[in-house]
Each structure stands twice: as structure tokens, then as C-alpha cells.
Amino acid sequence: MKKSKILACVMAFAMTCGMLLTGCSGSADSLRMATGGTSGTYYGFSGIVAQVLNEKLSDTLKITVQSTGASKANIQLLELEEVELAIVQNDVMYYAYTGTDMFAGEEKIENFSAVISCYPEVVQIIANKDINSIADLKGKRVSVGDAGSGVEFNAKQILEAYGITFDDITVSNQDFADSADSVKNGTIDAAFVVAGTPTNAVTELSMTHDFKLLSVDDEHAKALQEKYGFYATVTVPAGTYGCVKEDVQTVAVMATIVARNDVSEDTIYAFVKGLFDNKDAIAAAHTKGNELDVNTAVSGISIPFHAGAEKYYKEVGALK
């Protein structure tokens, strides 16, 4: 009996000490973030966000970024619980959540929620100088982004608005860097790049190769917006790339950070608050940081907000 009582006391003491140590450890929450290809804006922007928040909130958050195949792959990584955060196109997150379009025939993926709309992802169609319009892409060799990516789906929708299907072109599935190299080398005629501007791969291409940035005119932009509610009309200003001498009208979707629902409210609240508290530091290191705005952060969101994000936006008056 005495031995049993002593053992019980020792175990109780050990458990108490363990709980005390755990409560005092102050360990940061680890968040794995799925991004995109290393030459794209997703990867560069997310890397800066991780770097700044890891430094400023070292006791609270520890974020690591992963290079991926972009939006659809990122949603699937969330479903498999291999990451806690992901940056995706707002159209792709809607497809996943509703089981439509590129997720048609699959079970809905609903284990994630919205955190923040970051910036417009501009549809940039880079083409050889002898191509004057999207209609001219019929019969051409065109890179439409990684297979299964949001870029591929955008390319399909935009081409179809001009009466062109994938059967009418020679389809190539390449990431942004490979697409730019292929345009430069003449192995393809055009490429779709959907990312924040300026995009690293396109900037690098413009340093050694002249290309044309194709426009989406008013008629076709309106048709796309009527059929797909997530497109917005935007302008790529002259000078964004060296060979772009005039403003170019096109369309865009929104780059949106999402999180798994099982990430705690406190963690996502700290993440969102950290973004806005340290906006200047993020903007100093990446141009897209300048586009972080608490009011546009809640725009283009067609799925529920994460509880932590909702708490922050209500505090600052962005949500009621």
C-alpha cells in the first residue's frame, strides 16, 4: 500500500510539473504554407510574409513555405492535412468548396476557410510579336500552366470566350519559368501567366526578349464576368515590363490565403493581425505588400471566413 501511495504521488507530481512546463514553454505554433512555383509571385510573396512574421512574432508563429503546383494542388494538400495554410486563387477555392468545375465529380472539400484576399492575380498572356490578339492563338502552341492548376482553368475559360478550345491549340503544361524560357526559345508561341504583376519570370523574359502582352477587350471581359462572377477587369500599366509600352486591359482573380478549419482561432487571429501590424515591413521586401488593405481583404470571398480572421475583421470594422 505504501509503495502504491508513493508511486501515485510521484506520478501526480510528474504530471503537475509537465503541465507547468508546457504552460511556460511559449512554443510558437508551426504553420506549413503551400504556395506555388519558385519563380511565381505566390512563392516570393509568401516567403516574405513568413520571414517577417517569423521575426516579428517569433514567440507566436513559425511559418515554413513549400513550393507546389499552385492552387488546386494546394487545396488538396489542405485536404490531406499536409499543410495548415495555402495561397490560392479565389475561383479555385470556390470550385473546391462547392465541388464544381475543376472539382466536378469529386467530393466537396470543406475543411478550410478564408483568411485574407491579398492582391489581384492578373491574367497575363505573353505572345510572340506576330500575334496580335487572343483570337490569333488558334492553331498555335500555347502553355496553359501546370496541369490541374488554376491557370489552366483560366486559360480554358478565356480561350472559350474567344471561341477557341484546347483542341484548337497545341497545349503545353509548363510552369511560369519554363513557359518564359519556351517563348524565348521559340518552342511555344504564347503562354498564360496568372499572377500578381510584375511576375518574376515575365520580368526576366523582358530583359532579353521582346514579347506582346495580349489584351482582353471590353466585350470579352464582360462576357467572362457574366459567366464567372470572380473575374475583375484590370489594367497592366505601360512600363510594367520593358517591352510593354502601352496600358493593356485584361482580367484578374484574387490571390487568397486560406487555412484549415482545425487551426485555432487564436493562431489565425495572430496571423492576420501580424500581417497588418507589419504591413510596412512586408511591403519593403515585396511589392505586393503594398496591396494589403483591411477593406479589400474581405472582398472576393465566397466561402466562410476562418473564426480567427472573422474576429480580427470585426474588431477593425471590415466585417459587421
Buried (B, 14 or more C-beta within 10 A) or exposed (E): EEEEEEEEEEEEEEEEEEEEEEEEEEEBBEBBBBBBBBBBBBBBBBBBBBBBBBEBBEEBBBBBBBBBBBBBBBBBBBBEEEBBBBBBBBBBBBBBBBBEBBBEEEEEBBBBBBBBBBBBBBBBBBBBEEBEBBEBBBEBBBBBBBEBBBBBBBBBBBBBBBEBEBEBBEBBBBBBBBBBBBBBEEEBBBBBBBBBBBBBBBBBBBEEBEBBBBBBEEEBBBBBBEEBEBBBBBEBEEEBBEBBEEEBEBBBBBBBBBBBBEBEBEBBBBBBBBBBEBBEBBBEBBBBBEBBBBEBBBEBBBBBBBBBBBBBBEEEEBBE
